[in-house]
């Protein structure tokens, strides 16, 4: 399957250009920065869009690579909704940012389980945080 076909099977249109241009695993910081630049958003406007579920300071931490622990399921969901990207891509980017060996597609156990829908967000969080 071609890379763009793999992309089309599970990722939102808003993220397609970055995926096709890099073909490299993307961190959560890269995802946030890309979406901010593409839409002309600030950390404050991202916080407003989440109803302050994620504060401007937290968005800044996410956008600058300051992830110190794997985000809670509600945070992952808010990131995906606000940035208009798939929850799968957010979970995988968060895993990469947390230092996990996560590759695009089904080349890692976590990627295969998340992309295949065999894990809920809560189960993914437990798996990642319990190491």
N, C-alpha and C positions, 0 to 999 in steps of 0.2 A: 504494500500500500504506500502510495506517495505521501510525503510529509504533509502536504496540504489536505489530502484526504483524511489522514489521521486527525488533523486539526479540526476539519469540518465535522467530524463525528462527535466531538465533545467540547468545543470551546466557542464562546460567544463571538459575534462579529466584531465587537469592540476591541477584542484582543488579537484578532487575526493578523493585522499588519505587523505588530511587534513579533508575533510568533514566526511569521514567514521571513522577516528581516533578520532575525537572530538565529533561529533554529537551535538555540542553546537554552538550557534550563534557566528559568527566570526566577529571581528572588522576589520576595514580597516588596522590598524597597524599590526594585526596578519596576514592578507592576504599578505601585502607587505613583511613582514619579512619571511614568509613561502616561497614565490616565490623567494626572493633573496637568501635564503639558498639553496633551491632546485636547483637553476640554477647558483649559484656562482656569483651573480651580486652585484654590488655596486650601491650606489645612483647616482654616476656619469654615470655609464653605463645605468641605467634606464632613466636618463635625455637624454642621447644620443639617446636611442631607441624612445623617444617621439619627437625627433627633438627640444628638449628644450621647448616643450609646457608646460612640467612640469620640473622645474629646479631641480638640485641635492638638493638644500636646501629645496625645497618643498617636494621632495620625502622623505627626512630625516624627515621632519615634519609629513608626512603621516605615515612613518614607525615607528615613536616613540610615536604615539598617540597624536600628537599635533594638531589635527584637531580642529579648532576654529569655523568654519562655514561649512555648507553643500557645497560641491564642485559644481562648475558650470557644466552644461551638457558636455561641451567640455573636461573638466578635467576628468569627470567620464568616458567618452568614451576613452580618452587616457590611463587611468589606466587599463581599461578592455582590450584594445588592447595590451598594453605593457606587462601586466601580463598574458595574454592569459586565462582570466577567463570571465565568462558571465557578461554582463552589469547588469543583474538582481542581481547577487551576489555582485557586486561592489556597486550598489545603496543601497542594504540592509545593507551591511557592513558600508557604509558611514552614513546611518541613525543610526545604532547602535553606531557608534563612535561619532555622534553628540548628543547622549543622548536620542534618540527616542526608544520607546519600540517596537522593531522589532524582531519578532521571525521567525525562519525558516519555510517555507511552508506558508500556507494560514491562519495562526493563528493570524495575525495582519492585520489591514486594509491596511497599506502601502504594506506589503508583498503580500497580495492578489492582489492589484491593479498592482504592478510592475510585479510580476510573471505572472499574467494573461494577461499582455500586454495591459491593458486598459489605461495606462498612457504613454505619451511620456517622454523623459528625461526632456524636458523643463517644462512639466506639473508637473512632480515629483519635480523638483527644486522649482517651485512656491509653491506647496503644503507644502513642508518642510520648506521653508524659510519664508512663510507667517504665519506659525504656526497656 
